[in-house]
Amino acid sequence: MSTQAGGRWRDLGVRAASAAVLLPVALGALWWGGEVWHGLTVVAGLLMMREWSAMTRGRALAWSLPVGLVWILPAVVALAWLRNREPGGAQTILFVFCVVWASDIGAYLVGRLVGGPKLAPSISPGKTRSGAVGGLGAVVLVGLVAAWLGGGSYGTAAMVAAGLGVAAQAGDLLESAVKRHFGVKDSGNLIPGHGGVLDRLDAVLTAAPLAWALVAWRGVELWR
């Protein structure tokens, strides 16, 4: 492997190790539900607010606190509301998580394998258009698999997954723009390979409220 290729994948190992630790915790809490799930979402929300506060330190609390709450609180509420919904609450959140993970993994792999023009160089120089397309293709595949497993509509599931995937990528870019505005590389250093909790959950902050709105509007699982 060349030095350039090695550098391209240099963070893959530590990212995978962090995922191996965090994934069982998240899925275990999701399966358990109740106070365990709500406790995890509240802790995650508080950690994200702490990172936001650190990034905006020295700014007027009168605007920084409300902006942080508007950014973070809807996702916390959405995840609580979706998990409490029966039947299918846990499965709906798992679907959202799989879309977010597929978007992240698809963009990461395709972006590094294909490269090409940057998606938004003034916001996030590392993101490519090919990566965005790869992430979108991966989430559509997740939608099709969910429809196959759950007996849903392939067309609906693919469209909903694509919409959530676009929201996830928008959330990623939004957080990148925030960090660039405040001159920081990562929101924190709690998660090796990812940075802070905001860095890890930025896509969830936009995808979860959209999923909440779609379920509340349609009254059925996202893949039906």
KADA-V824528 format. One line per field, one symbol per residue. burial: I if it has 16 or more other C-alpha atoms within 10 Angstrom, else O. A space follows every 50 residues. Layout:
burial: ???
This chain:
burial: OOOOOOOOOOOOOOOOOOIOOOOOOIIOIIOOIOOOIIOIIIOIIIIIII IIIOIIOOOOOOOIIOOIOOIIIIIIIIIIOIIIOOOOIIIIIIIIIIII IIIIIIIIIIIIOOOOOIIOOOIIOOIIIIIIOIIIIIIIIIIIIIIOOO OIIIOIIIIIIIIIIIIIIIIIIIIIIIIOOOOOOIIIOOIOIIOIIIII IIIIIIIIIIIIOOIOOOOOIIII
